């Protein structure tokens, strides 16, 4: 039987890179943006990975 884990999918690997990139970029945002747009961007990026994992 094949092991078809979401972790082996190219699209999932790309989504993980997106999360890392978003975190890296948003770390450089001004402090006044930390609790508004930064939070929203990070949650959106994580959501992509979550949606792929859910299938």
mmCIF entry with sequence, helices, sheets and N, C-alpha, C, O atoms, coordinates in Angstrom:
data_MODEL
# 
_entry.id   MODEL 
# 
_entity.id                         1 
_entity.type                       polymer 
_entity.pdbx_number_of_molecules   1 
# 
_entity_poly.entity_id                      1 
_entity_poly.type                           'polypeptide(L)' 
_entity_poly.nstd_linkage                   no 
_entity_poly.nstd_monomer                   no 
_entity_poly.pdbx_seq_one_letter_code       
;(UNK)(UNK)(UNK)(UNK)(UNK)(UNK)(UNK)(UNK)(UNK)(UNK)(UNK)(UNK)(UNK)(UNK)(UNK)(UNK)
(UNK)(UNK)(UNK)(UNK)(UNK)(UNK)(UNK)(UNK)(UNK)(UNK)(UNK)(UNK)(UNK)(UNK)(UNK)(UNK)
(UNK)(UNK)(UNK)(UNK)(UNK)(UNK)(UNK)(UNK)(UNK)(UNK)(UNK)(UNK)(UNK)(UNK)(UNK)(UNK)
(UNK)(UNK)(UNK)(UNK)(UNK)(UNK)(UNK)
;
_entity_poly.pdbx_seq_one_letter_code_can   XXXXXXXXXXXXXXXXXXXXXXXXXXXXXXXXXXXXXXXXXXXXXXXXXXXXXXX 
_entity_poly.pdbx_strand_id                 A 
# 
loop_
_entity_poly_seq.entity_id 
_entity_poly_seq.num 
_entity_poly_seq.mon_id 
_entity_poly_seq.hetero 
1 1  UNK n 
1 2  UNK n 
1 3  UNK n 
1 4  UNK n 
1 5  UNK n 
1 6  UNK n 
1 7  UNK n 
1 8  UNK n 
1 9  UNK n 
1 10 UNK n 
1 11 UNK n 
1 12 UNK n 
1 13 UNK n 
1 14 UNK n 
1 15 UNK n 
1 16 UNK n 
1 17 UNK n 
1 18 UNK n 
1 19 UNK n 
1 20 UNK n 
1 21 UNK n 
1 22 UNK n 
1 23 UNK n 
1 24 UNK n 
1 25 UNK n 
1 26 UNK n 
1 27 UNK n 
1 28 UNK n 
1 29 UNK n 
1 30 UNK n 
1 31 UNK n 
1 32 UNK n 
1 33 UNK n 
1 34 UNK n 
1 35 UNK n 
1 36 UNK n 
1 37 UNK n 
1 38 UNK n 
1 39 UNK n 
1 40 UNK n 
1 41 UNK n 
1 42 UNK n 
1 43 UNK n 
1 44 UNK n 
1 45 UNK n 
1 46 UNK n 
1 47 UNK n 
1 48 UNK n 
1 49 UNK n 
1 50 UNK n 
1 51 UNK n 
1 52 UNK n 
1 53 UNK n 
1 54 UNK n 
1 55 UNK n 
# 
_struct_asym.id          A 
_struct_asym.entity_id   1 
# 
loop_
_struct_conf.conf_type_id 
_struct_conf.id 
_struct_conf.pdbx_PDB_helix_id 
_struct_conf.beg_label_comp_id 
_struct_conf.beg_label_asym_id 
_struct_conf.beg_label_seq_id 
_struct_conf.pdbx_beg_PDB_ins_code 
_struct_conf.end_label_comp_id 
_struct_conf.end_label_asym_id 
_struct_conf.end_label_seq_id 
_struct_conf.pdbx_end_PDB_ins_code 
_struct_conf.beg_auth_comp_id 
_struct_conf.beg_auth_asym_id 
_struct_conf.beg_auth_seq_id 
_struct_conf.end_auth_comp_id 
_struct_conf.end_auth_asym_id 
_struct_conf.end_auth_seq_id 
_struct_conf.pdbx_PDB_helix_class 
_struct_conf.details 
_struct_conf.pdbx_PDB_helix_length 
HELX_P HELX_P1 AA1 UNK A 6  ? UNK A 8  ? UNK A 6  UNK A 8  5 ? 3  
HELX_P HELX_P2 AA2 UNK A 10 ? UNK A 26 ? UNK A 10 UNK A 26 1 ? 17 
HELX_P HELX_P3 AA3 UNK A 31 ? UNK A 33 ? UNK A 31 UNK A 33 5 ? 3  
HELX_P HELX_P4 AA4 UNK A 37 ? UNK A 54 ? UNK A 37 UNK A 54 1 ? 18 
# 
_struct_conf_type.id          HELX_P 
_struct_conf_type.criteria    ? 
_struct_conf_type.reference   ? 
# 
loop_
_atom_site.group_PDB 
_atom_site.id 
_atom_site.type_symbol 
_atom_site.label_atom_id 
_atom_site.label_alt_id 
_atom_site.label_comp_id 
_atom_site.label_asym_id 
_atom_site.label_entity_id 
_atom_site.label_seq_id 
_atom_site.pdbx_PDB_ins_code 
_atom_site.Cartn_x 
_atom_site.Cartn_y 
_atom_site.Cartn_z 
_atom_site.occupancy 
_atom_site.B_iso_or_equiv 
_atom_site.pdbx_formal_charge 
_atom_site.auth_seq_id 
_atom_site.auth_comp_id 
_atom_site.auth_asym_id 
_atom_site.auth_atom_id 
_atom_site.pdbx_PDB_model_num 
ATOM 1   N N  . UNK A 1 1  ? 0.842  -1.184 0.000  1.00 0.00 ? 1  UNK A N  1 
ATOM 2   C CA . UNK A 1 1  ? 0.000  0.000  0.000  1.00 0.00 ? 1  UNK A CA 1 
ATOM 3   C C  . UNK A 1 1  ? 0.888  1.249  0.000  1.00 0.00 ? 1  UNK A C  1 
ATOM 4   O O  . UNK A 1 1  ? 1.909  1.299  0.686  1.00 0.00 ? 1  UNK A O  1 
ATOM 5   N N  . UNK A 1 2  ? 0.490  2.232  -0.764 1.00 0.00 ? 2  UNK A N  1 
ATOM 6   C CA . UNK A 1 2  ? 1.241  3.480  -0.859 1.00 0.00 ? 2  UNK A CA 1 
ATOM 7   C C  . UNK A 1 2  ? 1.007  4.361  0.359  1.00 0.00 ? 2  UNK A C  1 
ATOM 8   O O  . UNK A 1 2  ? -0.097 4.426  0.898  1.00 0.00 ? 2  UNK A O  1 
ATOM 9   N N  . UNK A 1 3  ? 2.069  5.036  0.780  1.00 0.00 ? 3  UNK A N  1 
ATOM 10  C CA . UNK A 1 3  ? 1.957  6.014  1.853  1.00 0.00 ? 3  UNK A CA 1 
ATOM 11  C C  . UNK A 1 3  ? 1.808  7.390  1.206  1.00 0.00 ? 3  UNK A C  1 
ATOM 12  O O  . UNK A 1 3  ? 2.790  7.986  0.762  1.00 0.00 ? 3  UNK A O  1 
ATOM 13  N N  . UNK A 1 4  ? 0.598  7.877  1.158  1.00 0.00 ? 4  UNK A N  1 
ATOM 14  C CA . UNK A 1 4  ? 0.320  9.150  0.501  1.00 0.00 ? 4  UNK A CA 1 
ATOM 15  C C  . UNK A 1 4  ? 0.132  10.261 1.529  1.00 0.00 ? 4  UNK A C  1 
ATOM 16  O O  . UNK A 1 4  ? -0.944 10.849 1.630  1.00 0.00 ? 4  UNK A O  1 
ATOM 17  N N  . UNK A 1 5  ? 1.159  10.534 2.268  1.00 0.00 ? 5  UNK A N  1 
ATOM 18  C CA . UNK A 1 5  ? 1.121  11.588 3.275  1.00 0.00 ? 5  UNK A CA 1 
ATOM 19  C C  . UNK A 1 5  ? 1.164  12.954 2.590  1.00 0.00 ? 5  UNK A C  1 
ATOM 20  O O  . UNK A 1 5  ? 1.811  13.133 1.558  1.00 0.00 ? 5  UNK A O  1 
ATOM 21  N N  . UNK A 1 6  ? 0.466  13.897 3.184  1.00 0.00 ? 6  UNK A N  1 
ATOM 22  C CA . UNK A 1 6  ? 0.483  15.264 2.649  1.00 0.00 ? 6  UNK A CA 1 
ATOM 23  C C  . UNK A 1 6  ? 1.886  15.863 2.706  1.00 0.00 ? 6  UNK A C  1 
ATOM 24  O O  . UNK A 1 6  ? 2.214  16.757 1.928  1.00 0.00 ? 6  UNK A O  1 
ATOM 25  N N  . UNK A 1 7  ? 2.711  15.370 3.628  1.00 0.00 ? 7  UNK A N  1 
ATOM 26  C CA . UNK A 1 7  ? 4.059  15.915 3.790  1.00 0.00 ? 7  UNK A CA 1 
ATOM 27  C C  . UNK A 1 7  ? 4.961  15.615 2.603  1.00 0.00 ? 7  UNK A C  1 
ATOM 28  O O  . UNK A 1 7  ? 5.979  16.282 2.417  1.00 0.00 ? 7  UNK A O  1 
ATOM 29  N N  . UNK A 1 8  ? 4.605  14.630 1.805  1.00 0.00 ? 8  UNK A N  1 
ATOM 30  C CA . UNK A 1 8  ? 5.421  14.287 0.639  1.00 0.00 ? 8  UNK A CA 1 
ATOM 31  C C  . UNK A 1 8  ? 5.000  15.057 -0.620 1.00 0.00 ? 8  UNK A C  1 
ATOM 32  O O  . UNK A 1 8  ? 5.649  14.942 -1.660 1.00 0.00 ? 8  UNK A O  1 
ATOM 33  N N  . UNK A 1 9  ? 3.948  15.817 -0.531 1.00 0.00 ? 9  UNK A N  1 
ATOM 34  C CA . UNK A 1 9  ? 3.464  16.574 -1.686 1.00 0.00 ? 9  UNK A CA 1 
ATOM 35  C C  . UNK A 1 9  ? 4.318  17.823 -1.925 1.00 0.00 ? 9  UNK A C  1 
ATOM 36  O O  . UNK A 1 9  ? 4.689  18.528 -0.986 1.00 0.00 ? 9  UNK A O  1 
ATOM 37  N N  . UNK A 1 10 ? 4.618  18.078 -3.186 1.00 0.00 ? 10 UNK A N  1 
ATOM 38  C CA . UNK A 1 10 ? 5.387  19.286 -3.537 1.00 0.00 ? 10 UNK A CA 1 
ATOM 39  C C  . UNK A 1 10 ? 4.658  20.547 -3.103 1.00 0.00 ? 10 UNK A C  1 
ATOM 40  O O  . UNK A 1 10 ? 5.273  21.489 -2.604 1.00 0.00 ? 10 UNK A O  1 
ATOM 41  N N  . UNK A 1 11 ? 3.348  20.561 -3.295 1.00 0.00 ? 11 UNK A N  1 
ATOM 42  C CA . UNK A 1 11 ? 2.563  21.747 -2.944 1.00 0.00 ? 11 UNK A CA 1 
ATOM 43  C C  . UNK A 1 11 ? 2.635  22.023 -1.435 1.00 0.00 ? 11 UNK A C  1 
ATOM 44  O O  . UNK A 1 11 ? 2.632  23.180 -1.014 1.00 0.00 ? 11 UNK A O  1 
ATOM 45  N N  . UNK A 1 12 ? 2.699  20.974 -0.637 1.00 0.00 ? 12 UNK A N  1 
ATOM 46  C CA . UNK A 1 12 ? 2.818  21.160 0.817  1.00 0.00 ? 12 UNK A CA 1 
ATOM 47  C C  . UNK A 1 12 ? 4.196  21.736 1.164  1.00 0.00 ? 12 UNK A C  1 
ATOM 48  O O  . UNK A 1 12 ? 4.308  22.613 2.020  1.00 0.00 ? 12 UNK A O  1 
ATOM 49  N N  . UNK A 1 13 ? 5.226  21.246 0.505  1.00 0.00 ? 13 UNK A N  1 
ATOM 50  C CA . UNK A 1 13 ? 6.579  21.764 0.747  1.00 0.00 ? 13 UNK A CA 1 
ATOM 51  C C  . UNK A 1 13 ? 6.673  23.240 0.354  1.00 0.00 ? 13 UNK A C  1 
ATOM 52  O O  . UNK A 1 13 ? 7.326  24.032 1.033  1.00 0.00 ? 13 UNK A O  1 
ATOM 53  N N  . UNK A 1 14 ? 6.023  23.593 -0.732 1.00 0.00 ? 14 UNK A N  1 
ATOM 54  C CA . UNK A 1 14 ? 6.006  24.997 -1.164 1.00 0.00 ? 14 UNK A CA 1 
ATOM 55  C C  . UNK A 1 14 ? 5.249  25.852 -0.143 1.00 0.00 ? 14 UNK A C  1 
ATOM 56  O O  . UNK A 1 14 ? 5.654  26.974 0.159  1.00 0.00 ? 14 UNK A O  1 
ATOM 57  N N  . UNK A 1 15 ? 4.157  25.316 0.379  1.00 0.00 ? 15 UNK A N  1 
ATOM 58  C CA . UNK A 1 15 ? 3.376  26.043 1.388  1.00 0.00 ? 15 UNK A CA 1 
ATOM 59  C C  . UNK A 1 15 ? 4.189  26.261 2.660  1.00 0.00 ? 15 UNK A C  1 
ATOM 60  O O  . UNK A 1 15 ? 4.097  27.319 3.282  1.00 0.00 ? 15 UNK A O  1 
ATOM 61  N N  . UNK A 1 16 ? 4.985  25.263 3.048  1.00 0.00 ? 16 UNK A N  1 
ATOM 62  C CA . UNK A 1 16 ? 5.852  25.425 4.224  1.00 0.00 ? 16 UNK A CA 1 
ATOM 63  C C  . UNK A 1 16 ? 6.888  26.522 3.985  1.00 0.00 ? 16 UNK A C  1 
ATOM 64  O O  . UNK A 1 16 ? 7.193  27.304 4.885  1.00 0.00 ? 16 UNK A O  1 
ATOM 65  N N  . UNK A 1 17 ? 7.421  26.574 2.776  1.00 0.00 ? 17 UNK A N  1 
ATOM 66  C CA . UNK A 1 17 ? 8.369  27.637 2.444  1.00 0.00 ? 17 UNK A CA 1 
ATOM 67  C C  . UNK A 1 17 ? 7.676  28.995 2.513  1.00 0.00 ? 17 UNK A C  1 
ATOM 68  O O  . UNK A 1 17 ? 8.262  29.977 2.968  1.00 0.00 ? 17 UNK A O  1 
ATOM 69  N N  . UNK A 1 18 ? 6.432  29.042 2.062  1.00 0.00 ? 18 UNK A N  1 
ATOM 70  C CA . UNK A 1 18 ? 5.660  30.283 2.154  1.00 0.00 ? 18 UNK A CA 1 
ATOM 71  C C  . UNK A 1 18 ? 5.546  30.747 3.603  1.00 0.00 ? 18 UNK A C  1 
ATOM 72  O O  . UNK A 1 18 ? 5.736  31.926 3.900  1.00 0.00 ? 18 UNK A O  1 
ATOM 73  N N  . UNK A 1 19 ? 5.234  29.815 4.503  1.00 0.00 ? 19 UNK A N  1 
ATOM 74  C CA . UNK A 1 19 ? 5.128  30.162 5.922  1.00 0.00 ? 19 UNK A CA 1 
ATOM 75  C C  . UNK A 1 19 ? 6.447  30.736 6.424  1.00 0.00 ? 19 UNK A C  1 
ATOM 76  O O  . UNK A 1 19 ? 6.466  31.774 7.084  1.00 0.00 ? 19 UNK A O  1 
ATOM 77  N N  . UNK A 1 20 ? 7.542  30.064 6.112  1.00 0.00 ? 20 UNK A N  1 
ATOM 78  C CA . UNK A 1 20 ? 8.857  30.557 6.547  1.00 0.00 ? 20 UNK A CA 1 
ATOM 79  C C  . UNK A 1 20 ? 9.158  31.928 5.973  1.00 0.00 ? 20 UNK A C  1 
ATOM 80  O O  . UNK A 1 20 ? 9.675  32.799 6.673  1.00 0.00 ? 20 UNK A O  1 
ATOM 81  N N  . UNK A 1 21 ? 8.836  32.125 4.701  1.00 0.00 ? 21 UNK A N  1 
ATOM 82  C CA . UNK A 1 21 ? 9.080  33.422 4.063  1.00 0.00 ? 21 UNK A CA 1 
ATOM 83  C C  . UNK A 1 21 ? 8.221  34.523 4.689  1.00 0.00 ? 21 UNK A C  1 
ATOM 84  O O  . UNK A 1 21 ? 8.703  35.629 4.934  1.00 0.00 ? 21 UNK A O  1 
ATOM 85  N N  . UNK A 1 22 ? 6.957  34.219 4.943  1.00 0.00 ? 22 UNK A N  1 
ATOM 86  C CA . UNK A 1 22 ? 6.056  35.205 5.553  1.00 0.00 ? 22 UNK A CA 1 
ATOM 87  C C  . UNK A 1 22 ? 6.556  35.593 6.944  1.00 0.00 ? 22 UNK A C  1 
ATOM 88  O O  . UNK A 1 22 ? 6.576  36.774 7.293  1.00 0.00 ? 22 UNK A O  1 
ATOM 89  N N  . UNK A 1 23 ? 6.959  34.600 7.733  1.00 0.00 ? 23 UNK A N  1 
ATOM 90  C CA . UNK A 1 23 ? 7.490  34.910 9.059  1.00 0.00 ? 23 UNK A CA 1 
ATOM 91  C C  . UNK A 1 23 ? 8.743  35.774 8.959  1.00 0.00 ? 23 UNK A C  1 
ATOM 92  O O  . UNK A 1 23 ? 8.913  36.713 9.736  1.00 0.00 ? 23 UNK A O  1 
ATOM 93  N N  . UNK A 1 24 ? 9.621  35.460 8.006  1.00 0.00 ? 24 UNK A N  1 
ATOM 94  C CA . UNK A 1 24 ? 10.843 36.246 7.841  1.00 0.00 ? 24 UNK A CA 1 
ATOM 95  C C  . UNK A 1 24 ? 10.562 37.685 7.442  1.00 0.00 ? 24 UNK A C  1 
ATOM 96  O O  . UNK A 1 24 ? 11.165 38.614 7.979  1.00 0.00 ? 24 UNK A O  1 
ATOM 97  N N  . UNK A 1 25 ? 9.657  37.865 6.509  1.00 0.00 ? 25 UNK A N  1 
ATOM 98  C CA . UNK A 1 25 ? 9.317  39.214 6.040  1.00 0.00 ? 25 UNK A CA 1 
ATOM 99  C C  . UNK A 1 25 ? 8.609  40.007 7.137  1.00 0.00 ? 25 UNK A C  1 
ATOM 100 O O  . UNK A 1 25 ? 8.920  41.177 7.359  1.00 0.00 ? 25 UNK A O  1 
ATOM 101 N N  . UNK A 1 26 ? 7.661  39.373 7.819  1.00 0.00 ? 26 UNK A N  1 
ATOM 102 C CA . UNK A 1 26 ? 6.877  40.105 8.810  1.00 0.00 ? 26 UNK A CA 1 
ATOM 103 C C  . UNK A 1 26 ? 7.675  40.438 10.074 1.00 0.00 ? 26 UNK A C  1 
ATOM 104 O O  . UNK A 1 26 ? 7.276  41.313 10.843 1.00 0.00 ? 26 UNK A O  1 
ATOM 105 N N  . UNK A 1 27 ? 8.778  39.758 10.290 1.00 0.00 ? 27 UNK A N  1 
ATOM 106 C CA . UNK A 1 27 ? 9.632  40.124 11.432 1.00 0.00 ? 27 UNK A CA 1 
ATOM 107 C C  . UNK A 1 27 ? 10.205 41.524 11.276 1.00 0.00 ? 27 UNK A C  1 
ATOM 108 O O  . UNK A 1 27 ? 10.546 42.183 12.258 1.00 0.00 ? 27 UNK A O  1 
ATOM 109 N N  . UNK A 1 28 ? 10.304 41.965 10.039 1.00 0.00 ? 28 UNK A N  1 
ATOM 110 C CA . UNK A 1 28 ? 10.877 43.287 9.764  1.00 0.00 ? 28 UNK A CA 1 
ATOM 111 C C  . UNK A 1 28 ? 9.824  44.393 9.718  1.00 0.00 ? 28 UNK A C  1 
ATOM 112 O O  . UNK A 1 28 ? 10.164 45.556 9.504  1.00 0.00 ? 28 UNK A O  1 
ATOM 113 N N  . UNK A 1 29 ? 8.563  44.047 9.914  1.00 0.00 ? 29 UNK A N  1 
ATOM 114 C CA . UNK A 1 29 ? 7.497  45.049 9.924  1.00 0.00 ? 29 UNK A CA 1 
ATOM 115 C C  . UNK A 1 29 ? 7.624  45.928 11.170 1.00 0.00 ? 29 UNK A C  1 
ATOM 116 O O  . UNK A 1 29 ? 8.177  45.493 12.180 1.00 0.00 ? 29 UNK A O  1 
ATOM 117 N N  . UNK A 1 30 ? 7.123  47.142 11.105 1.00 0.00 ? 30 UNK A N  1 
ATOM 118 C CA . UNK A 1 30 ? 7.146  48.029 12.277 1.00 0.00 ? 30 UNK A CA 1 
ATOM 119 C C  . UNK A 1 30 ? 6.340  47.438 13.440 1.00 0.00 ? 30 UNK A C  1 
ATOM 120 O O  . UNK A 1 30 ? 5.387  46.687 13.234 1.00 0.00 ? 30 UNK A O  1 
ATOM 121 N N  . UNK A 1 31 ? 6.732  47.785 14.633 1.00 0.00 ? 31 UNK A N  1 
ATOM 122 C CA . UNK A 1 31 ? 6.071  47.261 15.838 1.00 0.00 ? 31 UNK A CA 1 
ATOM 123 C C  . UNK A 1 31 ? 4.573  47.562 15.859 1.00 0.00 ? 31 UNK A C  1 
ATOM 124 O O  . UNK A 1 31 ? 3.791  46.747 16.349 1.00 0.00 ? 31 UNK A O  1 
ATOM 125 N N  . UNK A 1 32 ? 4.168  48.703 15.342 1.00 0.00 ? 32 UNK A N  1 
ATOM 126 C CA . UNK A 1 32 ? 2.748  49.050 15.384 1.00 0.00 ? 32 UNK A CA 1 
ATOM 127 C C  . UNK A 1 32 ? 1.901  48.137 14.498 1.00 0.00 ? 32 UNK A C  1 
ATOM 128 O O  . UNK A 1 32 ? 0.677  48.108 14.627 1.00 0.00 ? 32 UNK A O  1 
ATOM 129 N N  . UNK A 1 33 ? 2.544  47.397 13.604 1.00 0.00 ? 33 UNK A N  1 
ATOM 130 C CA . UNK A 1 33 ? 1.827  46.461 12.739 1.00 0.00 ? 33 UNK A CA 1 
ATOM 131 C C  . UNK A 1 33 ? 1.810  45.033 13.299 1.00 0.00 ? 33 UNK A C  1 
ATOM 132 O O  . UNK A 1 33 ? 1.135  44.164 12.748 1.00 0.00 ? 33 UNK A O  1 
ATOM 133 N N  . UNK A 1 34 ? 2.532  44.790 14.368 1.00 0.00 ? 34 UNK A N  1 
ATOM 134 C CA . UNK A 1 34 ? 2.705  43.435 14.872 1.00 0.00 ? 34 UNK A CA 1 
ATOM 135 C C  . UNK A 1 34 ? 1.402  42.730 15.229 1.00 0.00 ? 34 UNK A C  1 
ATOM 136 O O  . UNK A 1 34 ? 1.308  41.514 15.070 1.00 0.00 ? 34 UNK A O  1 
ATOM 137 N N  . UNK A 1 35 ? 0.417  43.443 15.697 1.00 0.00 ? 35 UNK A N  1 
ATOM 138 C CA . UNK A 1 35 ? -0.797 42.784 16.165 1.00 0.00 ? 35 UNK A CA 1 
ATOM 139 C C  . UNK A 1 35 ? -1.961 42.918 15.199 1.00 0.00 ? 35 UNK A C  1 
ATOM 140 O O  . UNK A 1 35 ? -3.080 42.512 15.513 1.00 0.00 ? 35 UNK A O  1 
ATOM 141 N N  . UNK A 1 36 ? -1.706 43.482 14.030 1.00 0.00 ? 36 UNK A N  1 
ATOM 142 C CA . UNK A 1 36 ? -2.793 43.649 13.067 1.00 0.00 ? 36 UNK A CA 1 
ATOM 143 C C  . UNK A 1 36 ? -2.466 42.853 11.814 1.00 0.00 ? 36 UNK A C  1 
ATOM 144 O O  . UNK A 1 36 ? -2.868 41.697 11.678 1.00 0.00 ? 36 UNK A O  1 
ATOM 145 N N  . UNK A 1 37 ? -1.749 43.467 10.917 1.00 0.00 ? 37 UNK A N  1 
ATOM 146 C CA . UNK A 1 37 ? -1.489 42.836 9.623  1.00 0.00 ? 37 UNK A CA 1 
ATOM 147 C C  . UNK A 1 37 ? -0.542 41.649 9.742  1.00 0.00 ? 37 UNK A C  1 
ATOM 148 O O  . UNK A 1 37 ? -0.699 40.671 9.011  1.00 0.00 ? 37 UNK A O  1 
ATOM 149 N N  . UNK A 1 38 ? 0.430  41.707 10.637 1.00 0.00 ? 38 UNK A N  1 
ATOM 150 C CA . UNK A 1 38 ? 1.378  40.600 10.787 1.00 0.00 ? 38 UNK A CA 1 
ATOM 151 C C  . UNK A 1 38 ? 0.653  39.332 11.214 1.00 0.00 ? 38 UNK A C  1 
ATOM 152 O O  . UNK A 1 38 ? 0.876  38.259 10.652 1.00 0.00 ? 38 UNK A O  1 
ATOM 153 N N  . UNK A 1 39 ? -0.197 39.461 12.192 1.00 0.00 ? 39 UNK A N  1 
ATOM 154 C CA . UNK A 1 39 ? -0.955 38.309 12.670 1.00 0.00 ? 39 UNK A CA 1 
ATOM 155 C C  . UNK A 1 39 ? -1.817 37.724 11.566 1.00 0.00 ? 39 UNK A C  1 
ATOM 156 O O  . UNK A 1 39 ? -1.889 36.505 11.406 1.00 0.00 ? 39 UNK A O  1 
ATOM 157 N N  . UNK A 1 40 ? -2.465 38.582 10.813 1.00 0.00 ? 40 UNK A N  1 
ATOM 158 C CA . UNK A 1 40 ? -3.342 38.127 9.744  1.00 0.00 ? 40 UNK A CA 1 
ATOM 159 C C  . UNK A 1 40 ? -2.550 37.429 8.635  1.00 0.00 ? 40 UNK A C  1 
ATOM 160 O O  . UNK A 1 40 ? -2.978 36.387 8.138  1.00 0.00 ? 40 UNK A O  1 
ATOM 161 N N  . UNK A 1 41 ? -1.421 37.980 8.249  1.00 0.00 ? 41 UNK A N  1 
ATOM 162 C CA . UNK A 1 41 ? -0.594 37.361 7.216  1.00 0.00 ? 41 UNK A CA 1 
ATOM 163 C C  . UNK A 1 41 ? -0.075 35.995 7.646  1.00 0.00 ? 41 UNK A C  1 
ATOM 164 O O  . UNK A 1 41 ? -0.086 35.042 6.867  1.00 0.00 ? 41 UNK A O  1 
ATOM 165 N N  . UNK A 1 42 ? 0.378  35.912 8.888  1.00 0.00 ? 42 UNK A N  1 
ATOM 166 C CA . UNK A 1 42 ? 0.907  34.642 9.386  1.00 0.00 ? 42 UNK A CA 1 
ATOM 167 C C  . UNK A 1 42 ? -0.176 33.577 9.471  1.00 0.00 ? 42 UNK A C  1 
ATOM 168 O O  . UNK A 1 42 ? 0.052  32.428 9.092  1.00 0.00 ? 42 UNK A O  1 
ATOM 169 N N  . UNK A 1 43 ? -1.340 33.947 9.961  1.00 0.00 ? 43 UNK A N  1 
ATOM 170 C CA . UNK A 1 43 ? -2.440 32.973 10.051 1.00 0.00 ? 43 UNK A CA 1 
ATOM 171 C C  . UNK A 1 43 ? -2.877 32.509 8.670  1.00 0.00 ? 43 UNK A C  1 
ATOM 172 O O  . UNK A 1 43 ? -3.225 31.342 8.490  1.00 0.00 ? 43 UNK A O  1 
ATOM 173 N N  . UNK A 1 44 ? -2.864 33.402 7.702  1.00 0.00 ? 44 UNK A N  1 
ATOM 174 C CA . UNK A 1 44 ? -3.250 33.033 6.344  1.00 0.00 ? 44 UNK A CA 1 
ATOM 175 C C  . UNK A 1 44 ? -2.258 32.040 5.745  1.00 0.00 ? 44 UNK A C  1 
ATOM 176 O O  . UNK A 1 44 ? -2.660 31.073 5.097  1.00 0.00 ? 44 UNK A O  1 
ATOM 177 N N  . UNK A 1 45 ? -0.975 32.272 5.957  1.00 0.00 ? 45 UNK A N  1 
ATOM 178 C CA . UNK A 1 45 ? 0.044  31.364 5.429  1.00 0.00 ? 45 UNK A CA 1 
ATOM 179 C C  . UNK A 1 45 ? -0.063 29.978 6.072  1.00 0.00 ? 45 UNK A C  1 
ATOM 180 O O  . UNK A 1 45 ? 0.050  28.959 5.391  1.00 0.00 ? 45 UNK A O  1 
ATOM 181 N N  . UNK A 1 46 ? -0.280 29.954 7.370  1.00 0.00 ? 46 UNK A N  1 
ATOM 182 C CA . UNK A 1 46 ? -0.438 28.681 8.075  1.00 0.00 ? 46 UNK A CA 1 
ATOM 183 C C  . UNK A 1 46 ? -1.695 27.966 7.613  1.00 0.00 ? 46 UNK A C  1 
ATOM 184 O O  . UNK A 1 46 ? -1.726 26.737 7.549  1.00 0.00 ? 46 UNK A O  1 
ATOM 185 N N  . UNK A 1 47 ? -2.714 28.718 7.297  1.00 0.00 ? 47 UNK A N  1 
ATOM 186 C CA . UNK A 1 47 ? -3.970 28.142 6.830  1.00 0.00 ? 47 UNK A CA 1 
ATOM 187 C C  . UNK A 1 47 ? -3.793 27.362 5.534  1.00 0.00 ? 47 UNK A C  1 
ATOM 188 O O  . UNK A 1 47 ? -4.464 26.352 5.321  1.00 0.00 ? 47 UNK A O  1 
ATOM 189 N N  . UNK A 1 48 ? -2.899 27.823 4.672  1.00 0.00 ? 48 UNK A N  1 
ATOM 190 C CA . UNK A 1 48 ? -2.642 27.110 3.419  1.00 0.00 ? 48 UNK A CA 1 
ATOM 191 C C  . UNK A 1 48 ? -2.145 25.699 3.722  1.00 0.00 ? 48 UNK A C  1 
ATOM 192 O O  . UNK A 1 48 ? -2.647 24.722 3.166  1.00 0.00 ? 48 UNK A O  1 
ATOM 193 N N  . UNK A 1 49 ? -1.149 25.601 4.614  1.00 0.00 ? 49 UNK A N  1 
ATOM 194 C CA . UNK A 1 49 ? -0.624 24.288 5.006  1.00 0.00 ? 49 UNK A CA 1 
ATOM 195 C C  . UNK A 1 49 ? -1.710 23.426 5.647  1.00 0.00 ? 49 UNK A C  1 
ATOM 196 O O  . UNK A 1 49 ? -1.821 22.237 5.349  1.00 0.00 ? 49 UNK A O  1 
ATOM 197 N N  . UNK A 1 50 ? -2.486 24.013 6.501  1.00 0.00 ? 50 UNK A N  1 
ATOM 198 C CA . UNK A 1 50 ? -3.551 23.272 7.196  1.00 0.00 ? 50 UNK A CA 1 
ATOM 199 C C  . UNK A 1 50 ? -4.576 22.733 6.208  1.00 0.00 ? 50 UNK A C  1 
ATOM 200 O O  . UNK A 1 50 ? -5.012 21.587 6.327  1.00 0.00 ? 50 UNK A O  1 
ATOM 201 N N  . UNK A 1 51 ? -4.958 23.539 5.248  1.00 0.00 ? 51 UNK A N  1 
ATOM 202 C CA . UNK A 1 51 ? -5.937 23.111 4.253  1.00 0.00 ? 51 UNK A CA 1 
ATOM 203 C C  . UNK A 1 51 ? -5.410 21.982 3.386  1.00 0.00 ? 51 UNK A C  1 
ATOM 204 O O  . UNK A 1 51 ? -6.163 21.073 3.035  1.00 0.00 ? 51 UNK A O  1 
ATOM 205 N N  . UNK A 1 52 ? -4.147 22.020 3.040  1.00 0.00 ? 52 UNK A N  1 
ATOM 206 C CA . UNK A 1 52 ? -3.553 20.930 2.272  1.00 0.00 ? 52 UNK A CA 1 
ATOM 207 C C  . UNK A 1 52 ? -3.541 19.653 3.102  1.00 0.00 ? 52 UNK A C  1 
ATOM 208 O O  . UNK A 1 52 ? -3.864 18.577 2.599  1.00 0.00 ? 52 UNK A O  1 
ATOM 209 N N  . UNK A 1 53 ? -3.170 19.773 4.366  1.00 0.00 ? 53 UNK A N  1 
ATOM 210 C CA . UNK A 1 53 ? -3.110 18.599 5.247  1.00 0.00 ? 53 UNK A CA 1 
ATOM 211 C C  . UNK A 1 53 ? -4.489 17.973 5.442  1.00 0.00 ? 53 UNK A C  1 
ATOM 212 O O  . UNK A 1 53 ? -4.611 16.753 5.548  1.00 0.00 ? 53 UNK A O  1 
ATOM 213 N N  . UNK A 1 54 ? -5.519 18.800 5.488  1.00 0.00 ? 54 UNK A N  1 
ATOM 214 C CA . UNK A 1 54 ? -6.876 18.291 5.675  1.00 0.00 ? 54 UNK A CA 1 
ATOM 215 C C  . UNK A 1 54 ? -7.398 17.612 4.423  1.00 0.00 ? 54 UNK A C  1 
ATOM 216 O O  . UNK A 1 54 ? -8.349 16.832 4.488  1.00 0.00 ? 54 UNK A O  1 
ATOM 217 N N  . UNK A 1 55 ? -6.786 17.902 3.287  1.00 0.00 ? 55 UNK A N  1 
ATOM 218 C CA . UNK A 1 55 ? -7.114 17.190 2.062  1.00 0.00 ? 55 UNK A CA 1 
ATOM 219 C C  . UNK A 1 55 ? -8.193 17.773 1.263  1.00 0.00 ? 55 UNK A C  1 
ATOM 220 O O  . UNK A 1 55 ? -8.538 17.238 0.209  1.00 0.00 ? 55 UNK A O  1 
# 
